[in-house]
Amino acid sequence: MTSILITDDEKDIRELIGDILKDEGFAVRLASNSDECMAEINAEPPALMILDIWLKDSRMDGIDILKSVKRDNPDIPIVIISGHGNIEIAVAAIKQGAYDFIEKPFNIDQLMVVVSRAMETSRLRRENADLRRRDVTSTDMLGSSAAFKTLKSHLEKVTKSNGRVMLTGPAGSGKEMAARFIHQHSNRAGAAFVTVSSATIEPERMEEVLFGRETADRGVEKGLLEQAHGGVVYFDEVADMPLGTQSKILRVLTEQQFTRVGGNDRVRVDLRVISSTTKDLRREIGAGRFRQELFDRLNVVPIAVPSLEERREDIPELTSHFIDMFHRSQGLPLRDLTGEAEAMLQTMQWPGNVRQLRNVIERVLILGDGTGPIETRELPGQETGADTGGRMVLGGAMATLPLREAREVFEREYLITQINRFGGNISRTAGFVGMERSALHRKLKSLGVVGGHKNGNGGEEDEE
């Protein structure tokens, strides 16, 4: 996609422009009417189009072609030329998305300035698209726990359809990454992935941001929905979308078209919609803050994204990934973990989920001395976990208990922590703590730890 497509019904004009551009080192293709023009675009989208407004004996004029190209290939810059130029035609072309307007007879230097700028715009758009695709590829999902395998299985199934997906889960659990995984592995992977941050866009600007706007002085400014044409639009924290906007989004989902703010023309879009929320949308509906009809449209395939607590077994793999990622992206030290540090990470509380784990690892790599494996003392909250002699510092409540009661409290908390660490797998927990499986069952029962857990391979429940 590096050629320039010139469409003009006057042979002398299109060949003159073609020769000028060839002399400047550009690859050129020529079309004399709308059918030839559309055939060239369908064969291979050009990097830039130079398009005449008036095309004799053609099914479509230049404005019609402009609308069609901007609908299906919105990133192609289009320079309009016309021998009948006037301000109304120029404004009409710019409003429909033209990059610029040149009147015949044109000045060659003026033409080259416009072409050079438009080609630079085209190059930047291609590079941005490549960067987006590489960024998605580098954020592949990682994990081997039962909870993660279930999530990934659900995500892989929805990549094969065009159904709307609603991702639910706590903040920081990886809902956007799950949305990007769907996009990356679908037939829309080559198109845009556009995020709508419902919680951060000011309510009074939401419609302008989503639908774009048209003004006499600035022409067409595309909104996020139009930018996502052919790809995926991701409504992050959709529960925070203003009620008035919700009704308009519902209409877009129904009709697949909308009108820009300040405009009159209907804009058609082909979108796949993925949404996410940390809130209970049914409760929001009951409180009158979310529309039932929109919920029904968005919640076609509900998928729950587990918290990090539900997939503690994945923490070592995620940690290694983050260490490698920060080494490649920021040049931070490439360090291993001690066994104690790995175990500590698996037993810590993670209210911020995967996002918090990532931040902790970045902090440790930045503040550490950069040599040797990461140790427990470098982890947040562990700096005062032991005195200079290596002895554990007991909490006040534990220190006031008799030995027998303190031992029971410690054993109960220790075993519950290890069971959680191994995703409820009693066999693996027993192996780690150095007990027979049956002996661990008896110990748990004596400590009053009763309940069912599935093992990490999704097998039968271990009953305590």
LOVEXNU-543195 format. One line per 2 residues: their letters; for each residue x, y, z of C-alpha. Coordinates in steps of 0.001 Angstrom, whole numbers, padded with zeros to 6 digits. Example, Ala and Ser with C-alpha at 12.3 -4.5 7.8 and 13.67 -1.06 7.14 Angstrom:
// LOVEXNU-543195
as> 012300:-004500:007800  013670:-001060:007140
END
This chain:
// LOVEXNU-543195
mt> 000000:000000:000000  002601:002563:-001144
si> 001265:003650:-004542  -000687:006752:-005510
li> -003960:006253:-007414  -004830:009099:-009819
td> -008427:009220:-011090  -009342:011806:-013722
de> -011467:011532:-016890  -009026:013792:-018770
kd> -006194:011628:-020067  -003725:014510:-020419
ir> -004276:015589:-016800  -003941:012151:-015188
el> -000883:011285:-017267  000720:014666:-016528
ig> 000226:014207:-012776  001427:010611:-013095
di> 004625:011631:-014899  005367:014354:-012345
lk> 004946:011942:-009434  006985:009212:-011158
de> 009822:011699:-011618  009675:012279:-007854
gf> 010045:008537:-007208  006443:007621:-006441
av> 004691:004484:-007730  001603:005508:-009688
rl> -001639:003876:-010884  -004160:005532:-013209
as> -007959:005314:-013556  -010197:007163:-016010
ns> -013611:006530:-014394  -015275:005375:-011182
de> -015377:001685:-012155  -011650:001597:-012864
cm> -010985:003562:-009680  -012977:001178:-007438
ae> -011409:-001850:-009140  -007916:-000507:-008371
in> -008870:000135:-004734  -010339:-003346:-004341
ae> -007236:-004917:-005901  -004905:-003063:-003518
pp> -005741:-000004:-001386  -003384:002854:-002345
al> -001371:004974:000076  -002920:008138:-001423
mi> -005655:009057:-003904  -005778:012072:-006201
ld> -009392:012307:-007299  -011218:014535:-009776
iw> -014657:015814:-008683  -016256:015551:-012125
lk> -015910:012206:-013905  -017545:012129:-017340
ds> -019557:008991:-018224  -019048:007444:-014748
rm> -021542:005811:-012373  -020128:007795:-009460
dg> -018690:011302:-009204  -015712:012206:-007036
id> -017810:012940:-003927  -019529:009542:-004222
il> -016151:007794:-004501  -014843:009840:-001573
ks> -017757:008721:000630  -017319:005089:-000362
vk> -013570:005058:000265  -013876:006838:003595
rd> -016478:004306:004690  -014440:001224:003804
np> -010814:002511:003860  -010911:005519:006213
di> -007115:005800:006547  -006463:006567:002856
pi> -005823:010330:002391  -007715:011726:-000615
vi> -006747:014928:-002434  -009607:016352:-004504
is> -008906:018236:-007760  -011413:020091:-009911
gh> -011500:022510:-012826  -014805:023851:-011566
gn> -013547:024675:-008100  -015448:026912:-005768
ie> -015678:027240:-002036  -018872:025145:-001795
ia> -017255:022140:-003508  -014124:022512:-001367
va> -016159:022597:001845  -018265:019625:000703
ai> -015140:017584:-000060  -013439:018448:003235
kq> -016645:017682:005171  -016720:014227:003619
ga> -013182:013541:004787  -010928:014753:001951
yd> -007350:015518:002999  -007099:018635:000842
fi> -008505:020372:-002262  -006599:021650:-005321
ek> -008143:023666:-008131  -007250:023194:-011809
pf> -005140:024492:-013395  -002835:023656:-010510
ni> 000655:024770:-009663  003118:021830:-009705
dq> 004930:023028:-006595  001608:023315:-004756
lm> 000661:019800:-005882  003946:018349:-004633
vv> 003627:020027:-001222  000144:018589:-000744
vs> 001188:015127:-002015  004262:015029:000231
ra> 002242:015954:003303  -000504:013455:002470
me> 002013:010641:001891  003626:011414:005257
ts> 000184:011199:006865  -000400:007863:005156
rl> 002992:006567:006351  002311:007579:009947
rr> -001096:005904:009879  000430:002661:008613
en> 003146:002788:011255  000586:003425:013995
ad> -001478:000485:012775  001635:-001732:012779
lr> 002515:-000577:016301  -001005:-001338:017507
rr> -000795:-004822:016046  002647:-005431:017566
dv> 001452:-004127:020927  -001472:-006541:020889
ts> 000805:-009433:019940  003178:-008627:022834
td> 000380:-008721:025410  -000630:-012327:024939
ml> -002409:-013897:027885  -000414:-016091:030255
gs> -001373:-018692:032834  -001915:-022380:033485
sa> -004341:-022403:036422  -007775:-023956:036123
af> -009446:-020514:036375  -007252:-019123:033603
kt> -007758:-022139:031333  -011522:-021748:031687
lk> -011285:-018049:030800  -009085:-018672:027770
sh> -011362:-021451:026524  -014334:-019070:026628
le> -012369:-016319:024869  -011209:-018661:022102
kv> -014792:-019705:021411  -016029:-016136:020941
tk> -013189:-015203:018559  -014895:-017320:015904
sn> -018109:-015292:016016  -019091:-011651:015762
gr> -021228:-011720:018906  -021115:-008941:021475
vm> -019182:-009835:024619  -019557:-008498:028166
lt> -016452:-008973:030334  -016940:-008738:034097
gp> -014373:-008842:036865  -012541:-006731:039456
ag> -010354:-003781:038531  -006914:-004773:037289
sg> -007848:-008370:036499  -007111:-008042:032772
ke> -010463:-007324:031107  -008938:-005102:028411
ma> -006294:-007723:027700  -009080:-010282:027288
ar> -010837:-007926:024855  -007623:-007477:022876
fi> -007143:-011256:022816  -010570:-011628:021181
hq> -009714:-008945:018617  -006243:-010329:017897
hs> -007529:-013834:017202  -010605:-012834:015179
nr> -011029:-012055:011484  -010880:-008346:012439
ag> -007291:-008529:013698  -006013:-006353:010855
aa> -008470:-003556:011637  -008590:-001063:014500
fv> -009135:-001791:018198  -010574:001407:019692
tv> -011090:001850:023441  -013890:004061:024777
ss> -013070:004987:028385  -016612:005559:029590
at> -015465:006614:033075  -012965:009258:031963
ie> -014759:011038:029101  -016690:014085:030310
pe> -020454:013399:029949  -021050:016610:028003
rm> -018392:015559:025447  -019328:011871:025195
ee> -021436:012150:022024  -018869:014316:020256
vl> -016093:011867:021184  -018105:008842:020051
fg> -019833:010166:016929  -017462:012923:015815
re> -018532:016368:014675  -018854:018587:011621
ta> -018134:022313:011663  -017832:024866:008888
dr> -014322:025889:009860  -012823:022468:010673
gv> -014883:020147:008491  -015245:016503:009537
ek> -013673:015290:012779  -014192:011562:013157
gl> -015357:010093:016427  -014183:006872:018016
le> -016950:004767:016448  -016008:005881:012956
qa> -012325:005252:013710  -013235:001687:014727
hg> -015056:000941:011443  -014295:-002616:010361
gv> -012729:-003467:013699  -013595:-003610:017396
vy> -014873:-000909:019743  -014246:-001660:023419
fd> -016470:000096:025977  -014358:000110:029136
ev> -016441:000499:032341  -019624:000767:030319
ad> -021679:001238:033513  -020276:004781:033755
mp> -021708:005842:030388  -024269:008697:030734
lg> -027908:007616:030358  -028494:009948:027409
tq> -025540:008484:025544  -026712:004954:026366
sk> -029894:005455:024366  -027930:006717:021353
il> -025464:003832:021544  -028451:001479:021616
rv> -029677:003056:018367  -026220:002659:016788
lt> -026134:-001025:017735  -029558:-001483:016194
eq> -029045:000501:012987  -025228:000332:012553
qf> -025265:004002:011605  -025312:007442:013245
tr> -025057:011170:012548  -022065:013252:013572
vg> -022681:016150:015982  -023488:019162:013811
gn> -023907:017052:010675  -026789:015700:008626
dr> -025332:012743:006725  -025774:009219:008069
vr> -022469:007426:008724  -022558:003640:008403
vd> -020181:001553:010509  -019309:-002128:010743
lr> -018294:-002786:014349  -017809:-005613:016786
vi> -018641:-004440:020311  -016919:-005686:023465
ss> -017786:-004155:026845  -016479:-004492:030371
tt> -017526:-003503:033872  -016521:-003952:037491
kd> -020072:-003174:038619  -023188:-005329:038921
lr> -025140:-004089:035902  -028382:-005668:037081
re> -028111:-003608:040255  -027341:-000529:038154
ig> -030455:-001247:036087  -032541:-001555:039250
ag> -031200:001805:040439  -032123:003429:037112
rf> -028506:004127:036132  -028285:001694:033231
rq> -030759:000858:030474  -032138:-002665:030382
el> -032349:-002578:026571  -028670:-001688:026236
fd> -027713:-004406:028720  -029636:-006947:026652
rl> -027786:-005813:023508  -024313:-005879:025069
nv> -024617:-008959:027275  -024975:-011519:024462
vp> -021947:-013523:025667  -021060:-012809:029325
ia> -017527:-013850:030369  -016153:-013531:033907
vp> -012468:-012594:034213  -011069:-014110:037438
sl> -009227:-012107:040071  -005562:-012804:040752
ee> -006605:-014459:044020  -008522:-017044:041983
rr> -005419:-017829:039919  -002528:-017605:042390
ed> -000799:-020500:040622  -000183:-018150:037682
ip> 001768:-015590:039730  005263:-017076:039066
el> 004633:-017182:035302  003200:-013669:035267
ts> 006108:-012376:037347  008688:-013864:034965
hf> 006811:-012308:032035  006819:-008852:033632
id> 010528:-009066:034494  011332:-009954:030885
mf> 008989:-007260:029549  010530:-004488:031678
hr> 014013:-005674:030701  013169:-005372:026992
sq> 011128:-002153:027186  013014:-000185:029859
gl> 016360:-001903:030183  015667:-002880:033796
pl> 017702:-005771:035291  016811:-009294:034206
rd> 016514:-011008:037578  015235:-014323:038910
lt> 013177:-014910:042070  014246:-016824:045148
ge> 011889:-019635:046094  010912:-017684:049201
ae> 010079:-014563:047200  008016:-016585:044740
am> 006065:-018179:047597  005589:-014776:049239
lq> 004140:-013305:046033  001686:-016191:045865
tm> 000509:-015633:049434  000275:-011816:049428
qw> -003053:-010009:049073  -003657:-008533:045618
pg> -006674:-006167:045704  -005349:-004549:042516
nv> -004958:-007938:040821  -002626:-008413:037829
rq> -002144:-004657:037432  -000900:-004409:041018
lr> 001477:-007363:040520  002924:-005681:037452
nv> 003448:-002423:039367  005119:-004247:042271
ie> 007580:-005995:039947  008419:-002720:038181
rv> 009039:-001035:041537  011294:-003858:042751
li> 013356:-003779:039538  013749:000007:039676
lg> 014684:000239:043370  016731:-002957:043610
dg> 020503:-003144:043289  020128:-005159:040076
tg> 022240:-008115:041156  021141:-011572:042194
pi> 017635:-012975:042546  014781:-010933:044021
et> 014443:-011688:047743  011458:-011422:050095
re> 012896:-008350:051843  012547:-006406:048565
lp> 008804:-007007:048324  006351:-004340:049566
gq> 005395:-004763:053200  008153:-007269:053843
et> 010907:-004795:054741  010217:-005201:058485
ga> 009136:-008842:058361  012267:-010017:060171
dt> 014789:-008472:062511  018541:-008365:061936
gg> 018923:-011828:063361  016498:-013312:060861
rm> 013788:-013983:063491  010128:-013460:062582
vl> 008418:-010471:064230  005065:-011592:065688
gg> 001955:-009452:065489  000556:-008150:068774
am> -002439:-010526:068854  -000309:-013619:068187
at> 002227:-012616:070834  -000451:-012568:073588
lp> -001732:-016136:072960  -000668:-019264:074830
lr> 001646:-021516:072797  -000999:-024112:071925
ea> -003538:-021539:070687  -000859:-019597:068815
re> 000289:-022812:067109  -003313:-023608:066034
vf> -003796:-020086:064666  -000526:-020306:062774
er> -001251:-023786:061373  -004759:-022800:060277
ey> -003613:-019609:058522  -000535:-021288:057051
li> -002494:-024212:055593  -005297:-022013:054265
tq> -002646:-019816:052602  -000959:-022823:050998
in> -004275:-024277:049813  -005128:-020932:048196
rf> -001641:-020726:046731  -002129:-024062:044958
gg> -005626:-023238:043748  -007376:-025612:046169
ni> -005302:-028620:045097  -004970:-030701:048281
sr> -002505:-033158:046743  -000091:-030424:045676
ta> -000509:-028633:049014  000300:-031857:050884
gf> 003387:-032389:048768  004642:-028860:049423
vg> 004080:-028867:053201  005551:-032371:053519
me> 002474:-034287:054650  000575:-037281:053387
rs> -002693:-036330:051707  -004772:-038238:054270
al> -002813:-036679:057134  -003443:-033208:055699
hr> -007164:-033958:055502  -007148:-034957:059204
kl> -005176:-031847:060177  -007555:-029563:058290
ks> -010527:-031205:059942  -008989:-030841:063411
lg> -008353:-027140:062736  -011925:-026595:061563
vv> -010942:-025915:057952  -013862:-027511:056128
gg> -014940:-027055:052501  -014542:-028298:048934
hk> -011814:-027319:046491  -011145:-028338:042928
ng> -007640:-029362:042122  -005507:-027257:039812
ng> -006123:-029622:036868  -009881:-029233:037056
ge> -010301:-032764:038477  -012432:-034120:041275
ed> -013050:-032089:044390  -010829:-032665:047394
ee> -013017:-032787:050426  -011670:-031784:053781
END
